[in-house]
C-alpha cells in the first residue's frame, strides 16, 4: 500500500502495488514488473500518468480529505466557471 509512504531512491520489483489516493511522496522511485491496483481518485490518476511515462517516478500526492483538512482544497458548489 503506497498511501502514507515516502520512498526515495527505491526500486520496487515484482509487487502488487495498491494506492487509494492518500498522501504519498516518491523521489527517484522505479517500479519494475509490478501490477497496480488503484482506487479511482484524481491523485491516483495523476500517479498513473507518471507511471505510464516510464523511468524514474517523482510524485507528491495528497488526498482531497487531507487537502481540505490542511485548508488547501475547498469543494465547489458548481463545476461551471
C-alpha positions as CSV (number, residue, x, y, z in Angstrom):
1,X,0.0,0.0,0.0
2,X,1.5,3.3,-1.1
3,X,-0.7,5.6,1.0
4,X,1.2,7.4,3.6
5,X,4.6,6.3,2.2
6,X,7.7,8.3,1.5
7,X,10.1,6.5,-0.9
8,X,13.5,7.9,-2.1
9,X,15.9,6.1,-4.4
10,X,13.8,2.9,-4.2
11,X,13.3,0.1,-6.8
12,X,10.1,-1.9,-6.3
13,X,10.1,-5.2,-8.1
14,X,7.5,-7.9,-8.8
15,X,5.0,-6.4,-6.5
16,X,1.3,-5.8,-6.4
17,X,1.1,-2.0,-5.7
18,X,-2.1,-0.6,-4.1
19,X,-2.9,3.1,-3.8
20,X,-6.1,4.7,-2.6
21,X,-5.2,8.3,-3.3
22,X,-3.8,9.2,0.1
23,X,-0.7,11.2,1.0
24,X,2.4,9.9,-0.9
25,X,5.8,11.1,-1.8
26,X,8.1,9.3,-4.3
27,X,11.5,10.6,-5.3
28,X,13.6,8.7,-7.9
29,X,11.5,5.6,-7.4
30,X,11.3,2.8,-10.0
31,X,8.7,0.1,-10.4
32,X,9.8,-3.0,-12.3
33,X,7.4,-5.8,-13.3
34,X,4.7,-4.6,-11.0
35,X,0.9,-4.8,-11.0
36,X,-1.1,-1.7,-9.9
37,X,-4.4,-1.6,-8.1
38,X,-5.6,2.0,-7.7
39,X,-8.9,3.4,-6.5
40,X,-10.4,5.9,-8.9
41,X,-9.3,9.3,-7.4
42,X,-7.7,12.4,-9.1
43,X,-4.4,11.7,-7.2
44,X,-4.4,8.1,-8.3
45,X,-5.0,9.2,-11.9
46,X,-2.1,11.7,-11.7
47,X,0.2,9.0,-10.3
48,X,-0.9,6.6,-13.1
49,X,0.1,9.2,-15.7
50,X,3.6,9.4,-14.1
51,X,4.0,5.7,-14.1
52,X,2.9,5.4,-17.7
53,X,5.6,8.0,-18.7
54,X,8.2,5.4,-17.7
55,X,11.5,5.8,-15.9
56,X,12.0,7.2,-12.5
57,X,8.9,8.4,-10.7
58,X,8.9,11.7,-8.8
59,X,5.5,12.4,-7.3
60,X,3.9,14.0,-4.4
61,X,0.2,13.4,-3.8
62,X,-2.3,14.4,-1.1
63,X,-5.9,13.2,-0.8
64,X,-8.8,15.7,-1.1
65,X,-9.7,14.9,2.5
66,X,-6.2,15.8,3.7
67,X,-6.0,18.8,1.5
68,X,-9.3,20.1,2.8
69,X,-8.1,19.5,6.4
70,X,-5.0,21.5,5.6
71,X,-7.1,24.3,4.1
72,X,-5.6,23.6,0.6
73,X,-8.8,22.4,-1.1
74,X,-12.4,23.6,-0.8
75,X,-15.1,21.8,-2.7
76,X,-17.1,24.0,-5.2
77,X,-20.8,24.0,-5.3
78,X,-20.7,24.3,-9.1
79,X,-18.4,22.9,-11.8
80,X,-19.1,25.9,-14.1
81,X,-16.7,28.8,-14.1
